[in-house]
């Protein structure tokens, strides 16, 4: 999610059922770019995370990574972590650096 390129009102309307992110990430998002892959093997998960980090290098913003409950403590201290929360599910918000650091963790996997 990033600031400044799109329309805040449109983004807010599309995500009206979600929590306000500004207190967590420091800006009101105006657009979102979703990187989605059907990951089965560990290499698929790592490739998707690194692809997302590469996109973020170009467009900026923060990643919204959905987590399993047991992943929250693991990602909370990683470099580039902006925020973690448990409302309404446990996501982590972070930079491209965060995604690269998380992908290096043993047993790394994205949520499906």
C-alpha positions in Angstrom: 0.0 0.0 0.0 1.3 3.4 -0.8 0.6 7.1 -0.5 0.2 9.8 -3.0 -0.4 8.1 -6.3 -4.2 7.4 -6.2 -7.3 8.7 -4.5 -7.6 8.3 -0.7 -11.4 8.4 -0.9 -11.6 5.5 -3.4 -9.1 3.5 -1.4 -11.1 4.1 1.8 -14.4 3.1 0.1 -12.8 -0.1 -1.3 -11.5 -1.0 2.2 -14.3 0.4 4.3 -14.7 -2.9 6.2 -11.0 -2.9 7.3 -9.3 -1.1 10.2 -7.8 2.4 9.7 -4.2 1.9 8.8 -2.9 5.5 9.2 -2.2 5.1 13.0 -0.1 2.0 12.2 1.7 2.9 9.0 1.9 6.7 9.3 -0.1 7.6 6.1 -3.4 7.1 4.5 -3.0 4.6 1.6 -4.2 5.8 -1.9 -3.5 2.6 -3.8 -2.7 -1.1 -3.3 -0.7 -3.5 -5.5 -1.4 -7.1 -4.8 1.2 -9.7 -5.5 -0.6 -13.1 -5.4 0.9 -16.5 -6.2 -0.2 -20.1 -5.6 2.7 -21.2 -3.4 3.3 -24.8 -2.6 7.0 -25.3 -2.3 9.3 -23.2 -0.1 10.9 -21.6 -3.2 7.5 -20.4 -4.3 7.0 -18.5 -1.0 10.5 -17.0 -1.1 10.1 -16.0 -4.8 6.8 -14.3 -4.1 8.2 -12.3 -1.1 11.3 -11.2 -3.1 9.1 -10.2 -6.1 7.0 -8.2 -3.8 10.1 -6.5 -2.3 11.3 -5.7 -5.8 7.9 -4.1 -6.7 8.1 -2.1 -3.5 11.6 -0.9 -4.3 10.0 0.8 -7.4 6.7 2.1 -6.0 7.5 2.5 -2.3 4.8 2.0 0.4 4.4 -0.8 2.9 3.6 -4.5 2.6 0.6 -5.8 4.4 1.5 -9.4 5.1 -1.1 -11.6 6.7 0.4 -13.9 9.4 -0.4 -17.0 11.3 -0.6 -16.4 15.0 2.7 -18.2 15.6 4.5 -15.9 13.1 3.7 -12.6 14.9 6.6 -12.9 17.5 9.0 -13.9 14.7 8.3 -10.9 12.5 7.9 -8.2 15.2 11.6 -7.6 15.6 12.7 -7.9 11.9 14.3 -4.9 10.2 11.9 -2.8 8.3 8.8 -3.8 10.4 6.5 -0.9 10.6 3.8 -2.4 12.8 2.0 -5.6 13.8 -1.5 -5.9 15.1 -4.1 -8.6 15.8 -7.2 -6.7 14.7 -9.0 -8.2 12.8 -6.4 -10.8 12.0 -2.6 -10.7 12.7 -1.0 -8.7 9.8 2.5 -7.2 9.7 3.2 -4.0 7.9 6.7 -3.5 6.6 9.1 -2.3 4.0 10.9 -4.2 1.3 13.7 -4.8 3.8 11.2 -6.4 6.1 10.1 -8.9 3.3 13.7 -9.8 2.5 14.6 -10.3 6.2 11.5 -12.4 6.8 12.2 -14.6 3.7 15.6 -15.4 5.1 14.0 -16.9 8.3 14.1 -20.7 8.6 10.8 -22.3 7.6 9.6 -19.0 6.0 6.2 -19.2 4.4 3.5 -16.8 3.4 -0.1 -17.3 4.3 -2.4 -18.8 1.6 
